[in-house]
Amino acid sequence: MNSTDLQFLKEFVDRFDKLFDLIRVVDPVKKQIVQYQNLSFEVLTSICYDYWKNDAHCANCVSYRAMKENDTFVKIEYNKEKIYMVTASPITLSNQTYVVEMLKDISETGIIPDLKGKTIEEINNIIDKLNKEVITDPLTDLFNRRYLNERLPVDLYDAFNNHTKLSFIMLDIDYFKIINDTYGHTAGDVILQELGTIIKNSIRKNVDWAARYGGEEFFVSLIGADSLSAYTVAEKIRKTVETKKFDFAGNTVSITVSAGCYTIGDHELTVEELLGYVDQNLYRAKQNGRNMVVANCQKSNTAI
């Protein structure tokens, strides 16, 4: 930031200085921090989620949401010492949008009740549950579309910046409308729930993540995975679904899924481009007969 930007930012932050315990400026994609404290600015080498003493991105990232939707959002976080209310508000400097995070210690306010005598682990679980509800699909217990929108740009940035592999799977249920029309939406919900469990059990916990993209469509991000690994995971899901019998209300139904995989290459992609590529491969799987996996990498565009 240049001196004009810093002066503008200082004036912006000064308005709230007495209301909050800590104010910092964050780039929600790069996770970089410019901290404002004691009337000065300091570019920090630590990443934003270090403050919460976590080793991973915040699942409920209100700062990315604030930047994307150009609005102010609030969440509760815990750093194993104090509970904070985090208010995230966007600000544009030199044609780039940052987010001002304003942290207020609410440990003794009673906003989160019944904390006295609880262990650090118990408090963490309470806060995690509050944040998880915002980014979880209630039917499948996978992440929801909001989480996907906030996490995917970060995954792409990390992969290109660190030159690491990254693959994706998009899959959906073949002829799902017929199942709903024949057996009812309750049956459809049972299938969606069980498919969510199959997907969750097919990927690495605390490494990969999966979300319900919409309706009967699901999305998986495989961190550090090459195209063959992505194809293997997608095939594992497909075969598990193909051999499983889904039971509900005295009915037994067999289903299949189609999947498209995509592995990024050396060229940087936008979220929209990435979703377009992986969706194209899903479309190819459906056009070629369904109950199959189509995978390719960005550079070769060769199906596996």
Residue pairs with C-beta under 8 A, 6 or more apart in sequence:
1 9
1 34
1 41
1 93
1 94
2 94
5 93
5 94
6 41
8 93
9 25
9 34
9 36
9 41
9 91
9 93
9 100
10 36
10 39
10 41
12 91
12 100
13 23
13 36
13 100
16 23
16 102
17 23
19 102
19 104
20 87
20 102
20 103
20 104
21 84
21 103
21 104
21 105
22 35
22 37
22 102
22 103
23 36
23 37
23 100
23 101
23 102
23 103
24 33
24 34
24 35
24 36
24 48
24 100
24 101
24 103
25 33
25 34
25 35
25 36
25 91
25 98
25 99
25 100
25 101
26 32
26 33
26 34
26 48
26 63
26 88
26 98
26 99
26 100
26 101
27 33
27 98
27 99
28 48
28 61
28 63
28 64
28 66
28 67
28 99
28 154
29 64
29 153
29 154
29 157
30 157
30 161
31 47
31 48
31 49
31 57
31 154
32 43
32 44
32 47
32 48
33 43
33 44
33 46
33 47
33 48
34 41
34 42
34 43
34 44
34 98
35 41
35 42
35 44
48 63
48 101
49 56
49 57
49 58
51 79
52 58
52 77
52 78
52 79
53 79
53 80
56 206
57 151
57 154
58 77
58 131
59 131
59 132
59 135
59 143
59 147
59 151
60 75
60 131
60 132
60 134
60 135
60 147
61 150
61 151
61 154
62 73
62 74
62 75
62 86
62 88
63 88
63 99
63 101
64 99
64 150
64 153
64 154
65 71
65 73
65 88
65 146
65 150
66 72
66 73
66 88
66 89
66 90
66 99
67 90
67 97
67 98
67 99
68 149
68 150
70 90
70 97
71 90
72 87
72 88
72 89
72 90
73 87
73 88
74 85
74 86
74 87
74 88
75 85
75 86
75 88
75 130
75 131
75 134
76 83
76 84
76 85
76 86
76 106
76 111
76 112
76 127
76 130
76 131
77 83
77 84
77 86
77 127
77 131
78 84
78 123
78 124
78 127
80 120
80 124
82 105
82 107
83 105
83 106
83 107
83 111
83 112
83 115
83 123
83 127
84 103
84 104
84 105
84 106
85 103
85 104
85 106
85 111
86 101
86 102
86 103
87 101
87 102
87 103
87 104
88 99
88 100
88 101
88 102
89 99
89 100
89 102
90 97
90 98
90 99
90 100
91 97
91 98
91 99
91 100
92 98
106 112
107 115
112 126
112 127
115 123
115 126
118 126
134 146
135 143
135 144
135 146
135 147
135 150
136 142
136 143
136 144
136 147
137 143
137 144
137 196
137 211
137 212
139 189
139 192
139 193
139 196
139 212
140 192
140 193
140 195
140 196
140 197
140 212
141 193
141 196
141 197
141 200
142 196
142 199
142 200
142 210
142 211
142 212
142 218
143 151
143 209
143 210
143 211
143 212
144 211
144 212
145 211
145 212
145 213
145 214
147 209
147 211
148 211
148 213
148 219
149 271
151 209
151 221
152 221
152 271
152 274
153 271
155 166
155 221
155 223
156 166
156 264
156 268
156 269
156 271
156 274
158 164
159 165
159 166
159 264
160 264
160 268
164 223
164 224
165 224
165 225
165 226
165 263
165 264
166 221
166 222
166 223
166 224
166 225
166 263
166 264
167 221
167 222
167 225
167 226
167 227
167 229
167 230
167 261
167 262
167 263
167 264
168 219
168 220
168 221
168 222
168 230
168 261
168 262
168 263
168 274
168 278
169 218
169 219
169 220
169 222
169 230
169 233
169 234
169 237
169 259
169 260
169 261
169 278
170 213
170 217
170 218
170 219
170 220
170 259
170 260
170 262
170 275
170 278
170 279
170 281
170 282
171 217
171 218
171 220
171 234
171 237
171 238
171 257
171 258
171 259
171 260
171 282
172 215
172 216
172 217
172 218
172 257
172 258
172 282
173 179
173 191
173 192
173 195
173 216
173 255
173 256
173 257
174 255
174 256
174 257
174 258
174 286
174 290
174 291
175 255
175 290
176 188
176 191
176 215
176 216
176 255
179 187
179 188
179 191
179 253
179 255
180 187
180 188
183 248
183 249
183 251
183 253
186 248
186 249
187 246
187 248
187 249
187 251
187 253
188 216
190 246
190 248
191 246
191 253
191 255
192 212
192 216
194 244
194 246
195 218
195 241
195 257
196 210
196 212
196 218
198 237
198 240
198 241
198 244
199 210
199 218
199 220
199 237
200 210
202 233
202 236
202 237
202 240
203 209
203 210
203 220
203 222
203 233
207 223
207 224
208 220
208 221
208 222
208 223
208 225
209 220
209 221
210 218
210 219
210 220
210 221
211 218
211 219
211 220
212 218
212 219
213 219
219 278
220 233
220 234
222 229
222 230
222 233
225 233
225 263
226 263
227 261
227 263
227 295
227 296
227 297
227 304
228 304
230 261
230 262
230 263
230 295
231 261
231 293
231 295
231 304
234 259
234 261
234 293
234 295
235 293
237 257
237 259
238 256
238 257
238 258
238 259
238 291
238 292
238 293
241 255
241 256
241 257
242 254
242 256
242 291
244 254
245 252
245 253
245 254
246 252
246 253
246 254
246 255
247 253
256 290
256 291
257 291
258 282
258 285
258 286
258 290
258 291
258 292
258 293
259 282
259 285
259 292
259 293
259 294
260 278
260 279
260 280
260 281
260 282
260 283
260 284
260 285
260 293
260 294
260 295
261 278
261 281
261 293
261 294
261 295
261 296
261 304
262 274
262 277
262 278
262 281
262 295
262 296
262 297
262 298
263 295
263 296
263 297
263 298
264 274
264 297
264 298
265 297
265 298
265 299
266 298
266 299
267 298
267 299
269 277
269 298
277 298
281 294
281 295
281 296
281 303
282 294
284 294
284 303
285 292
285 293
285 294
288 294
293 304
294 303
294 304
295 303
295 304
296 302
296 303
296 304
